[in-house]
Every structure is written in structure tokens, then in C-alpha cells.
Amino acid sequence: MNVILKVSMANYDQWKEAFDNHADRARVCDESKTTVGKVDDKNCIVMLYNVDMQGMQELMGSEFMITISKEMQIVNKEMHSFTPLQ
């Protein structure tokens, strides 16, 4: 499954650094295709490809993700699945 997320946070640059350094994400999606689009200093769009949804749910429930989400005020505002156009 491919997933697009609308994410907000306290500071995009700090969030992006943490996002880029989170190696565990590669266990649940095709990291070679991951795309992040900055909207402004507190919002972005993230596209993830070939997502293992059960693995993603476990990752998002990890102590690390719970802690960093609170510290950085991360909120996943929307999540949608998508397929590429043929």
C-alpha cells in the first residue's frame, strides 16, 4: 500500500533531521521512494511506498515515536492511501 500523510510539527527543520535519521522506517516501506514536501515551517506532506501497514502501526506505537511525537508536537493530520496512475 502507498500512503500520503499531512503532518504538522513544532519545527520542520528539526523534524526533518529526525525523520531522515530514523533508520527503522526502512523496515516498513520502500525508503528509496519516500518523498517529503515541505509546506511551511510547521507542515509537510510525506509519501511512503509499499508500506507494511502492520509494521507501520507497530513503529508508530513504539516508545521512541511516542516520545519524539510529544517533544516535537508531531500530529498526523490526514492519512490516505493511493495508487500510481497507469
ABEGO torsion letter per residue (X at the ends): XBBBBBBBBABAAAAAAAAAABAAAAAABBAAABBBBBABAABBBBBBBGBBAAAAAAAAABAAAAAAAAAAGBBBABBBBBBBBX
